[in-house]
Amino acid sequence: MAIRNIVKKGDSVLEKKSRPVTEFNDRLHVLLDDMKETLAASGGVGLAGPQVGVLRRVVVVIETNVAEDEKEYFIELINPEIIFEEGEQTGPEGCLSFPGEYGIVTRPNRVKVRAQDRNGNTFEVEGEALTARCFCHEIDHLNGVLFPERAQRMLKPEELNNN
């Protein structure tokens, strides 16, 4: 496993639509493992293929909505699509590709995602609160949509110190 460079704001790869994964092989497994290691080292909660320069529909999210006695864990999503959403949450959102920038974004409070695992098996997973926000944010990355485009407004530096 290796920590990959995270693509930053201004790189055109972030604005491109990712292609579906069609081969579930060792190369994909290495990419997923590298993305998990990169995400763990970054302090973020989600990472999409384009953020490491790979235009494939691959997402890794850390599930943080766990009981106090449970460990957070990674969710790998290959070719994900949101099939259900419910409720609404509005709050500050940031992105590893936009260091130090945050905006107020409205997302569903609960989503269900259909995806494939690293071996090509289809499954569904639900996310609430931060996990739902993260699923939506990372799937946006796969479609070349960046969070400032979804933000009602971007936060000023002095507002960040108060949050």
N, C-alpha and C positions, 0 to 999 in steps of 0.2 A: 504494500500500500504506500501511497505517496500523497503528500499535500500538494494540491494543484493551485496555480495562481487564479485568483478571482478576477474576472473581467470587470473593469470599472466603467462608470458613466462616460459616454462619448464613443465607446467602441461600438461599431455598427452591428456586431454579432448580436448584441442585446435587442436589436430592433427587428431581427429576422425570425420567421416562423420555423420552428423545429420540425424535423421529419420523424415519422413514426419509427419505432424500433421494430425490425423484422427478424433480426438474428439474436437469439438468446444464447450467447456463447461466453467463452472466457473473457473476451474483450469487454463485453458488457459488465461482467462480474468485477473486473478490475476497475472499470469506470465507477461503478456503484461503491465499491470499497474505498476508492480514492475520494469520492464525493463525501462519504460519511466521515472519513478522516479529516478532510478539508473543513467540513461543517463543524465538527467537534472542536477543531483548533481555532475556528473563527469567532466562536461565541454567539453565532446566529442560531436560528431554529429551522431554517429551510434553505435549500439550494437546488437550483435547476441546471440542467445540462448547459444551456447557453452561458451561464455564469462562470463555467470553467472552459468556455470556448468550444463546446460540443453541441452542435445543432441537432440533437436527438431528444425525443420526448421522454426524458428521464428526470425524476424529482426524488429528493431525499428530504424528509421532514423529521424533526424530533418531536415525539409526542410528549408534551409537558403536562397534560391533564391527567396525572396519575395520583393515586392515593399516597399519603405521606410515607407509608412503609414500602412503596414500590419504586422501582427505578424508571427513569425516563428511558425511552427506547426509540430506535430509528424505524421509520416507515418508508419503504422503497416503493415508488410508484412508476411503472413503465406504461407509457401510452395512456395517461390518466384522463378521465373526463368526469365532470361534475354531472351527476344524474338527479340530484335533489338538493334543494336549498330551502332554508326556513329561517325566519327571524332576521334581525338586523343588529349590527354592532358598528359603532362609529368611534374611532380613536386613532392615536398616533401609530404610524407604521413607518418602518425603515427598511433598508435593503443593504445587503453586503456589497452590492455593486455601486451603491450611492453612500459611501461612508460619511457619517455625520449629518446626513440629511433625513428629515422626517416630515411627514405630511399627515393631515387628517383624512382618513379614508373610511368609507362605509363599505362593509362586507356583510355577507350572510352570517348569522350566528351559529348556524349548524349546516353542514353539507355532507352529502354522501358522494363518494368518488368510486367509480369503477375503473380498475386498472389491471395491469398484469404484474406478476412478481418476476424475479430475476430468471425464472425458468419458463416463463410464458404462460403460467396459469392465471386465469382471470379470477379476480376477487373484488369484493366491495369493502370499503372502510368508511366509517363516519368520523367526523371531527366536529368539535364544538369550540367556541370561543377562540383562543389563540390558534389552535390547530386548524379550525375552519378558515381563519384568516390566512394562515400559512398555505393551506392547500390552494386557496384562490389566488394568492400572490404568486406562488410558484407556477401554477398552471398558466397564469397570465404571461409569465416569462416565456413559456413554450410557444406562445402565440405572438411574441414580440411586443407585448404590452407591458409598459413599465409603470411602477406605482405612482410617479408624479402625474401621469395621465389620468389616474383614478382619484387623485387627491382633490378635496374641495379647496384646500389651500395648503401650502407648504409652511412649516413652522419656522419662525425666526430663531436665531441662536439664543436670544435672551429668553424665549419661551421654553426652550429645551431645558434650561437650568431649573425651571420651576416644576418640571414633570418628574 
